[in-house]
Each structure stands twice: as C-alpha cells, then as structure tokens.
Amino acid sequence: MKPSVTFLLLMIGAVMNVQPAQEKASLLYPYGPEQHDQKNPKLDDGSSKKVSLAVPFTFYSKEYRTLYVNNNGVISFDTRVNQYTPDPFPLADGRTFVAPYWADVDNVRGGDVFYRETADPTLLARITKDINQYFPTIPYTATWAFVATWDHVAYYGSTTNKGNTFQAVLTTNTNTSFIILNYWDIQWTTGAASDGDAETGLGGTPAHAGFNSGDETNFYNIPGSQTDAIINITKTSNVNVPGRWVFQVDDFKVTGVPTEVPEVANSNNCWL
C-alpha cells in the first residue's frame, strides 16, 4: 500500500521540477509539445485516456484498435495497467502489452509522458530507413507510427532528481508490424514501494522490459530484466545500436539477441 502523494511530498518538502530533456536526435525520434504530442496527467500510477487507433496494429497475430500509455512504463492494448511492481513474463491473465521499462514511475515528482499517433512522412521515412537497415530481407515501408516517450521521469518515493528517458515506437504498413524501443538515459531501476532505495532508485524489484501476449506461451523478456543489470539497457541492443531494441511483432520474432547476460550496474562494457 502506497502512502498518499500529499504525505510524501510534505516529507521531502516539495515536488522536484526537472527541466525538459534536450533533443536526442541520435537515438530518440522527435517528441514533445513541438510535435503536438499528448501528455499524460500528473498522476502516480496513472495512464493516458483510451487511444483509438486510426489503423489496426497487429501484435502476436491479433489486431488491436485501442491502447493506453501507462505512466509505469507500459503500453497496453484494450485495458490499463496501473500495477507499479513488475511481474516476470509470461502473465497468463489476458493482459496484452509491451513494457519498454515497467517500473514505478512517478511523474508527479518529475518528468513527463508524451505520446502521439502519426503519419508524418518525414518521421515515417526515418523509421522505414531504420527498419530496412535492421531487417534487410523484409520489404517494409512504414505507413503509420505511434510514438510514446517517457521524458526524465522520476521514481516513486524519490528524494533525488534522477530521471529516466526512454521511448517506444509502434509502426506498421498494415501487414507487418514492428516495435522499436529506445533507451537514452536510465538512472534508476526501482521505486520505493517496490523495495527500492529512495536515495538511489536501485535495489528491490528492478524494472522489466519485454513483451507479453496475455497467454502462457507467447512472451519475451529482454535480457537483464528484473535484475540490477537492467540499468545498463542503454548499452545493450539486438540491432547493433546501443540503447535500441527492435522486434517484428505481428508474428513475434526474436532476432539478433546476444547469448550473454549484460553486466551489472556501473559496468563500462558495451554488450551488443
């Protein structure tokens, strides 16, 4: 059970205001108010409104037409996910979602969660170029994308100004679907209600990254999930671009994944 937000804010004195992150053109796709993004309410364990998609998105062989962008690092189909301590996949409870970084985000303390649906030709051309580079044997031209970005978001119970910046991009040509996960800056793994340390944002039950179909069979856990090593996800990749993971998800396929486990936090090694 979490204490009230008001009580915790009184304990630390004030809400910590974090300045918007600078543009991360080298890894992140454009996001923020200048892109006419929507922004989630400042609410612990909150989410976006239900987003009705202009085109269906196929995930694990099923078409979805609605989704939610949940503050706690999850994009879910058809139903919200307000759970703040991650569980290991598979979750055979019918919940279908992608977890870019499932952990106890508190955007009241700091950071913003942005999202938009887009058919902007400049962005689609960039996505198409990237997908064609990573999957040269799959003919693909993006016709639609959904971009969700967690911008310097704080963790629940934080007494610091630590923030995580990461992004998930859903894209399709109506037949083939991909999800791109970008990790620019990861400074914490765990909120205080998940037994994390309030000063460091580490320990307890760390964040989880992966995909869950809602059944017992179809799921994928990005290596390092729910271990201390997940903080180094900015250094790992399955497409040889540190901090980027890309998957074909209409008929889910895992490609390019290393067999080694990433090093624990503070390692200087690049694991690709």
C-alpha positions, 0 to 999 in steps of 0.5 A: 500500500502506497502512502498518499502523494500529499504525505510524501511530498510534505516529507521531502518538502516539495515536488522536484521540477526537472527541466525538459530533456534536450533533443536526442536526435541520435537515438530518440525520434522527435517528441514533445509539445513541438510535435503536438504530442499528448501528455499524460496527467500528473498522476502516480500510477496513472495512464493516458485516456483510451487511444483509438487507433486510426489503423489496426496494429497487429501484435502476436497475430491479433489486431488491436484498435485501442491502447493506453500509455501507462505512466509505469512504463507500459503500453497496453492494448484494450485495458490499463495497467496501473500495477507499479511492481513488475511481474516476470513474463509470461502473465497468463491473465489476458493482459496484452502489452509491451513494457519498454521499462515497467517500473514505478514511475512517478511523474508527479515528482518529475518528468513527463509522458508524451505520446502521439499517433502519426503519419508524418512522412518525414518521421515515417521515412526515418523509421522505414530507413531504420527498419530496412537497415535492421531487417534487410530481407523484409520489404517494409515501408512504414505507413503509420507510427505511434510514438510514446516517450517517457521524458526524465521521469522520476521514481516513486518515493524519490528524494533525488532528481534522477530521471529516466528517458526512454521511448517506444515506437509502434509502426506498421504498413498494415501487414507487418508490424514492428516495435522499436524501443529506445533507451537514452538515459536510465538512472534508476531501476526501482521505486520505493514501494517496490523495495527500492532505495529512495536515495538511489532508485536501485535495489528491490524489484528492478524494472522489466522490459519485454513483451507479453501476449496475455497467454502462457506461451507467447512472451519475451523478456529482454535480457537483464530484466528484473535484475540490477543489470537492467540499468545498463539497457542503454548499452545493450541492443539486438540491432547493433545500436546501443540503447535500441531494441527492435522486434517484428511483432505481428508474428513475434520474432526474436532476432539478433539477441546476444547469448550473454547476460549484460553486466551489472550496474556501473559496468563500462562494457558495451554488450551488443 
